Amino acid sequence: MNIKSVHLIVAPYHVGILEHRVGAGPRALLAHGLVERLERLGLDVTSSIIMSVDDYEGEIGRSFEIIRRIAEAVAAASAGGHFPIVLAGNCNASVGVAAGLEVEDLGFVWFDAHADLDTPHEAVSGYFDGMGVSMLAGQSWRALMQTIPGHRPLSLHRFIYCGVRDLSEPQRMKLQRSPARVIYGTPLEKADFASRLNEALNDRDFTSAVVHLDLDCLDTSVGRANEYAAPGGLEEMDLLKCFNVISTKLSPVALTVASFNPDLEGGNQIADAGVRAISCLVSGLLRSAA
């Protein structure tokens, strides 16, 4: 993909509540120099913000309206020739990203400590943002998903997970039964994430991909990205190496960065690592297009 400009779509919400918990993550990434870093790569950088959804009913109603608006913003950015980068509170922002792109052979490289495959009849935590991949795969919230412009269910064959490690036993079994490729993290043994991602990408059946970066893919030694962070994840250098692999193997068409609460321990370190990772991916895409 020949990138000349980036459009930042800022969705600073946690279940529709402005800058609450992980909703404050986008602001922190911007405050740590994200725009300036991208501009130093020679790119034009523009931005837009998803406006308040307070008029919508409950966390589900608010969240789906945010997803719909993200889909529209991504569609507009892509039509204008911009590379969309979505800075969001919640991981389900990527549902809107996929819908807005309307790419036929779209895949996902999903960096996350969690599988996000819960459905409403399986989830026991009540955590709505643990369902993003099940929504993308057409397994949950089917009626509301039809209200998202451009949405089409994606096969889990088109998903590569990297860094997953914090799973209940039912979640682990469901993920293992799925056709998704999974690169697990573990606190017991250091994983070579980049090499294993390279192997997984060699077997992929898609060329265009959304890169989804939940910052809790990072190990807790870097910092606590959110309340659900867990040991055994990627160190910053692992993430940068993975992004370099992606830029040589794939044609990323969008990037989502989500699930970062800057008010937790190590928030500044997580923000800096996130900004460097975003810059690394975009820089790699520029090199690949040269």
C-alpha positions as CSV (number, residue, x, y, z in Angstrom):
1,M,0.0,0.0,0.0
2,N,1.4,3.4,-1.0
3,I,0.8,5.6,2.0
4,K,1.1,9.4,1.6
5,S,-1.2,10.5,4.3
6,V,-2.7,9.2,7.6
7,H,-6.1,10.0,9.1
8,L,-6.4,9.5,12.8
9,I,-9.9,8.6,13.9
10,V,-10.2,9.2,17.6
11,A,-12.8,7.3,19.6
12,P,-12.0,8.1,23.3
13,Y,-14.7,6.1,24.9
14,H,-15.1,3.1,27.2
15,V,-18.6,1.6,26.5
16,G,-19.7,5.0,25.3
17,I,-18.4,7.0,28.3
18,L,-16.0,9.7,27.3
19,E,-12.3,9.2,28.5
20,H,-13.4,6.7,31.2
21,R,-10.7,4.1,31.9
22,V,-9.4,2.9,28.5
23,G,-11.3,5.8,26.9
24,A,-8.4,8.0,28.1
25,G,-5.9,6.0,26.0
26,P,-6.2,7.9,22.8
27,R,-5.5,11.2,24.5
28,A,-2.4,9.8,26.1
29,L,-1.0,8.5,22.8
30,L,-1.6,11.9,21.2
31,A,0.0,13.6,24.2
32,H,3.1,11.4,23.8
33,G,3.8,12.8,20.3
34,L,2.1,10.4,17.9
35,V,1.2,13.1,15.4
36,E,4.7,14.6,15.4
37,R,6.3,11.2,15.0
38,L,4.2,10.4,12.0
39,E,4.8,13.8,10.5
40,R,8.6,13.2,10.8
41,L,8.1,10.3,8.4
42,G,7.0,12.8,5.8
43,L,3.3,12.1,6.0
44,D,0.4,14.4,6.0
45,V,-1.6,13.7,9.2
46,T,-5.3,14.7,9.7
47,S,-7.7,13.7,12.3
48,S,-11.3,13.5,13.3
49,I,-13.1,12.6,16.6
50,I,-16.1,10.5,17.2
51,M,-18.6,12.9,18.9
52,S,-20.6,12.2,22.0
53,V,-23.1,9.3,22.0
54,D,-24.8,10.2,25.3
55,D,-28.2,10.3,23.6
56,Y,-28.0,6.5,23.0
57,E,-29.4,3.9,25.4
58,G,-27.1,2.1,27.7
59,E,-23.5,0.8,27.1
60,I,-24.7,-1.5,24.3
61,G,-26.6,1.2,22.4
62,R,-23.8,3.7,22.9
63,S,-21.1,1.2,21.8
64,F,-22.9,0.2,18.7
65,E,-23.4,3.9,17.7
66,I,-19.6,4.4,18.1
67,I,-18.9,1.4,15.9
68,R,-21.3,2.7,13.2
69,R,-19.6,6.1,13.3
70,I,-16.1,4.5,13.1
71,A,-17.3,2.5,10.0
72,E,-18.4,5.7,8.3
73,A,-15.2,7.5,9.3
74,V,-13.0,4.7,8.0
75,A,-14.9,4.5,4.8
76,A,-14.4,8.3,4.2
77,A,-10.7,8.1,5.1
78,S,-10.1,5.2,2.8
79,A,-12.1,6.8,-0.1
80,G,-9.9,9.9,0.4
81,G,-6.7,7.9,0.0
82,H,-5.7,8.1,3.6
83,F,-4.4,5.2,5.8
84,P,-6.9,5.0,8.7
85,I,-5.5,4.7,12.2
86,V,-8.2,4.3,14.8
87,L,-7.3,5.3,18.4
88,A,-10.1,3.8,20.5
89,G,-10.9,2.9,24.0
90,N,-12.5,-0.4,23.2
91,C,-11.4,-3.3,21.0
92,N,-14.8,-3.6,19.3
93,A,-13.8,-0.5,17.3
94,S,-12.2,-2.9,14.9
95,V,-15.7,-4.1,14.0
96,G,-16.3,-0.7,12.5
97,V,-12.9,-0.6,10.9
98,A,-13.6,-3.8,9.0
99,A,-17.1,-2.6,7.9
100,G,-15.8,0.7,6.7
101,L,-13.1,-0.8,4.6
102,E,-15.3,-3.3,2.6
103,V,-12.3,-5.2,1.4
104,E,-13.1,-8.6,-0.1
105,D,-10.2,-10.7,1.1
106,L,-9.7,-8.9,4.5
107,G,-7.8,-10.6,7.3
108,F,-6.8,-9.6,10.8
109,V,-3.6,-9.8,12.8
110,W,-4.9,-9.4,16.3
111,F,-2.4,-8.5,19.1
112,D,-4.2,-9.1,22.4
113,A,-3.8,-10.9,25.7
114,H,-7.4,-12.1,25.2
115,A,-9.4,-13.8,22.4
116,D,-12.4,-11.5,22.4
117,L,-14.5,-14.5,21.2
118,D,-17.2,-14.4,24.0
119,T,-20.8,-14.2,23.0
120,P,-23.6,-12.9,25.3
121,H,-24.8,-16.4,26.2
122,E,-21.2,-17.5,27.1
123,A,-19.8,-14.4,28.9
124,V,-19.9,-14.6,32.7
125,S,-18.0,-11.4,33.4
126,G,-20.6,-9.1,31.7
127,Y,-17.7,-7.4,29.9
128,F,-19.1,-6.2,26.6
129,D,-15.7,-5.5,25.1
130,G,-14.7,-9.1,25.3
131,M,-16.9,-9.9,22.2
132,G,-15.3,-8.0,19.3
133,V,-14.0,-11.0,17.4
134,S,-17.3,-12.9,17.9
135,M,-19.1,-9.9,16.4
136,L,-16.7,-9.8,13.5
137,A,-17.2,-13.5,12.9
138,G,-21.0,-13.2,12.9
139,Q,-21.4,-15.2,16.1
140,S,-23.0,-12.5,18.3
141,W,-25.4,-9.5,18.3
142,R,-26.5,-10.4,14.8
143,A,-29.4,-8.0,14.6
144,L,-27.4,-5.0,15.8
145,M,-24.5,-6.0,13.6
146,Q,-26.8,-5.5,10.6
147,T,-27.1,-1.8,11.6
148,I,-23.4,-1.2,10.9
149,P,-22.9,0.0,7.3
150,G,-20.7,-2.3,5.3
151,H,-20.6,-5.2,7.8
152,R,-20.1,-8.7,6.5
153,P,-19.1,-11.6,8.8
154,L,-15.5,-12.7,8.5
155,S,-14.3,-16.3,8.7
156,L,-11.9,-17.0,11.7
157,H,-9.6,-18.6,9.1
158,R,-8.6,-15.0,8.4
159,F,-7.5,-14.3,11.9
160,I,-4.0,-14.6,13.3
161,Y,-3.8,-13.9,17.1
162,C,-0.5,-12.9,18.7
163,G,0.1,-12.7,22.4
164,V,-3.1,-14.4,23.7
165,R,-2.6,-15.8,27.2
166,D,-5.3,-14.7,29.6
167,L,-8.1,-17.2,29.0
168,S,-10.6,-19.1,31.1
169,E,-10.7,-22.8,30.3
170,P,-13.9,-22.5,28.2
171,Q,-12.4,-19.6,26.3
172,R,-9.2,-21.6,25.6
173,M,-11.2,-24.6,24.4
174,K,-13.3,-22.4,22.1
175,L,-10.2,-20.7,20.6
176,Q,-8.5,-24.1,20.1
177,R,-11.5,-25.4,18.3
178,S,-11.6,-22.4,16.0
179,P,-9.7,-22.2,12.7
180,A,-7.8,-19.1,13.8
181,R,-4.0,-19.3,14.0
182,V,-2.9,-18.5,17.5
183,I,0.6,-17.5,18.8
184,Y,0.2,-17.9,22.6
185,G,2.1,-16.0,25.2
186,T,3.1,-17.6,28.5
187,P,4.9,-16.4,31.6
188,L,6.7,-19.8,31.8
189,E,8.7,-19.5,28.6
190,K,9.8,-16.7,26.4
191,A,8.1,-17.0,23.0
192,D,9.7,-16.0,19.7
193,F,6.7,-14.0,18.6
194,A,8.2,-12.6,15.4
195,S,9.4,-15.9,14.0
196,R,6.1,-17.6,14.8
197,L,4.2,-14.7,13.2
198,N,6.4,-15.0,10.1
199,E,5.5,-18.7,9.9
200,A,1.8,-18.0,10.3
201,L,1.8,-15.3,7.7
202,N,3.4,-17.7,5.2
203,D,0.3,-19.9,5.5
204,R,-2.3,-17.1,5.4
205,D,-5.1,-17.0,2.8
206,F,-5.4,-13.2,2.7
207,T,-3.3,-10.3,1.5
208,S,-5.1,-7.3,2.9
209,A,-5.3,-7.0,6.7
210,V,-6.3,-4.8,9.6
211,V,-3.6,-4.8,12.3
212,H,-5.4,-4.7,15.7
213,L,-3.2,-3.6,18.6
214,D,-4.7,-4.1,22.0
215,L,-1.9,-2.7,24.1
216,D,-2.4,-5.4,26.8
217,C,-0.6,-7.7,24.3
218,L,2.5,-6.1,26.0
219,D,4.0,-7.9,29.0
220,T,3.3,-6.4,32.4
221,S,7.0,-5.8,32.7
222,V,6.5,-2.9,30.3
223,G,3.5,-1.7,32.3
224,R,-0.2,-2.4,32.9
225,A,-2.0,-1.4,29.8
226,N,-5.4,-2.0,31.3
227,E,-7.1,-3.7,34.2
228,Y,-6.9,-7.1,32.4
229,A,-3.1,-7.0,31.6
230,A,-1.3,-10.3,32.3
231,P,2.3,-11.5,32.4
232,G,3.7,-13.6,29.5
233,G,3.2,-11.0,26.7
234,L,5.3,-9.3,24.2
235,E,8.1,-7.0,25.2
236,E,8.4,-3.8,23.2
237,M,11.1,-5.2,20.9
238,D,8.9,-8.3,20.2
239,L,6.1,-6.0,19.0
240,L,8.5,-3.9,16.8
241,K,9.9,-7.1,15.2
242,C,6.4,-8.4,14.6
243,F,5.4,-5.1,12.9
244,N,8.4,-5.3,10.7
245,V,7.4,-8.8,9.7
246,I,3.9,-7.6,8.9
247,S,5.1,-4.7,6.7
248,T,7.1,-7.2,4.5
249,K,4.5,-9.9,4.3
250,L,1.1,-8.1,4.2
251,S,-0.7,-5.1,2.8
252,P,-2.2,-3.6,6.0
253,V,-5.1,-1.4,5.1
254,A,-5.8,0.0,8.6
255,L,-4.6,0.0,12.2
256,T,-6.6,-0.1,15.4
257,V,-5.0,0.8,18.7
258,A,-7.2,0.1,21.7
259,S,-7.6,-0.9,25.4
260,F,-5.1,1.4,27.1
261,N,-5.7,3.0,30.4
262,P,-2.9,5.5,31.0
263,D,-3.8,5.9,34.7
264,L,-2.4,2.5,35.7
265,E,1.1,1.6,36.6
266,G,3.6,2.2,33.8
267,G,1.2,4.3,31.7
268,N,3.9,6.5,30.3
269,Q,6.0,3.6,29.3
270,I,3.0,1.9,27.6
271,A,2.2,5.2,25.8
272,D,5.7,5.6,24.5
273,A,5.8,2.0,23.4
274,G,2.5,2.4,21.6
275,V,3.7,5.5,19.7
276,R,6.9,3.8,18.7
277,A,5.0,0.7,17.5
278,I,2.6,2.8,15.4
279,S,5.5,4.6,13.9
280,C,7.3,1.4,13.2
281,L,4.4,-0.2,11.3
282,V,3.8,2.9,9.2
283,S,7.6,3.3,8.6
284,G,7.7,-0.3,7.4
285,L,4.8,0.2,5.0
286,L,6.6,3.3,3.6
287,R,9.7,1.2,3.0
288,S,7.8,-1.6,1.4
289,A,6.1,0.8,-1.0
290,A,9.4,2.5,-2.0
